[in-house]
Each structure stands twice: as C-alpha cells, then as structure tokens.
C-alpha cells in the first residue's frame, strides 16, 4: 500500500514539473519605429521568464530598457543612469531580435525607455506591469 501511494505521489509531482516546464517563458513583443514603441505597455508575471521580441521598423537603432522599480532616469539618458537599469536589449534598423530575461520578482509598474541617445527626449517610453 505504501509503495503504491509513494509511486502515485512521485508520478503526480513529475507531471506537475513537466507541466510547469512545458509552459515556457511568457512572450511579449514590441515594434519600434523612430521615437515610438508599439505597444507602449506590457504585463508579465513576477519572477517568470519572459521572452521579448523586438522588431525594429525604424531607421535608427533602438533599445528596450527596463528600469528598476521606483527609479527615474535623468535627461539625457546616459552613463549616470546605468545603475538604474534592470535589463536591456537593443535592435539595429530592420532587425527582429528575441532574447529572454527574468521579470522582476516584486509586483508593480516599471518604466521602459529607449536608451539610444535623444530617443527618450523624443518621448520613446512605456511601462511594464509586473503582477
């Protein structure tokens, strides 16, 4: 009897682990044009792996920079803001690129900016909601 219960428990745990692994990362995407993110808002789960795809339809390089919770960057966005960066990704003109990162573990609203010089000043920003 004990062996059957142990086998059933082990099988159940194994199936739960497989289900968790099979789900894969949460996927979000953004299209960049010169001085705009489309969309400008995204939502992900706290602490989960996130797959971000950037499609750069602009004529300039663009960056998707996730700023740490509660941090504000200064204008112009430059080296003095680097310690405020949680994670970042860049894409060249005409490039579509996918990378994976782990979402912040603390729920809340996080700022997204384009870190390419002068792009934030042109209004290239958004928000990531972590639930």
N, C-alpha and C positions, 0 to 999 in steps of 0.2 A: 504493500500500500504506500509506504513512504517513498519507495523508488518511483512509483507512478506519479505521485504528487511532485516530486523533485523534477522529473522529466517534463511534466506539464508546465511547471514554473519556468524551467530553463527554456523551453520552447516559446512560451509567451514573451519572456524577456528578449529572446533572439528576434522574434517577429517585430516587437516594438522598436528595437535597434535598427532593424532593416527598414522599417517604415520611416524612421527619422532620417536615415541616410539617403533613402530614395527620394526624399522631397527636394534635396539640393538647395542651392542658395536662392534667396529671394531675388527677383530680377527687376531692375529699373533701367530706364533708358532716357537719354536726352539728345536732342538735336540742337547744335549750336549754329547760330548764324552770326554775322558780325554785330556784336553787342547785345545778344539775346539768347537765353536758354528757353527751350520749348520741350516739355512744360517747365514751369518755374517752381513747382512744388512736387515733393515725393514723400512717400510714407513707407517705413520699414519697421521691422520688429527689433526690439532691443537685443543686442548681443548676437544677432543672427548674421550669418554670412550673406553678403549682398553682392550680386553680380551687376556691375554698371556697364552699360554700353553707351558710348558717345559716338554720335555721327556728326562730324564737323562739315556742315554745308557752307561755312564761311570761307572767306579768302585769307583769313589770318589764323594763326594757332590759337587754341582756346584751352583753358584749364577749368576743371570742376574741382573746387577746393572746399572741403568740408571743414568748417571752423569749429573748434571746441565749444561745448555748451557754455553760454554766459560770456563768451569772448566777442569783442567787437574789433574789427580791423580798422586801421587808420588809412586815410588817403594821403598819398598814393599807397596802394598795397605793395609792400616791398619787403626787404630782408628783416625789418624790425617786427614784422607780423608773423614770421616763420614759426615762432614758439606757440602761436595760436592755432596752428594747423593740426587737425586730427588726421586727415588723409587727403591726398590729391592725385589727380590724373590729368594728363594733357593729351590733346589730339591735334595733329597737323591738318592744314586745309585739305579737304577731300577725304580724310581718313575716317574710317569707322574702327573703333577700338573697344575691346572688352577687357575689364580687369575685375578682380574680386577683392573685397575688403570686409572686415568685421564691423558691423554697426556699433555705435556707442552702446554701452550697457545701461546708461541712465536715460530713461524716457524724457522727452522734451522736444523743443524746437531748436534746430541748429541752422546757422547761416551757411549758405553756399555762395561762393563768389568766384568770378573768373580771375585767376591770378596773373593773367597776361597784362603787362603794363598798360595803364589807361583804360582797361576794359571795365573795371568796377566803377570808375568815374563816369562811364557812359551808361551805367545802370544795369550792368550784367551781373545779376544776383538772383538768389532764390532761397528756398527753405526746405530742409529735410525734417520731417516729423518722425520721431522715434517713439514707438508705442511699446 
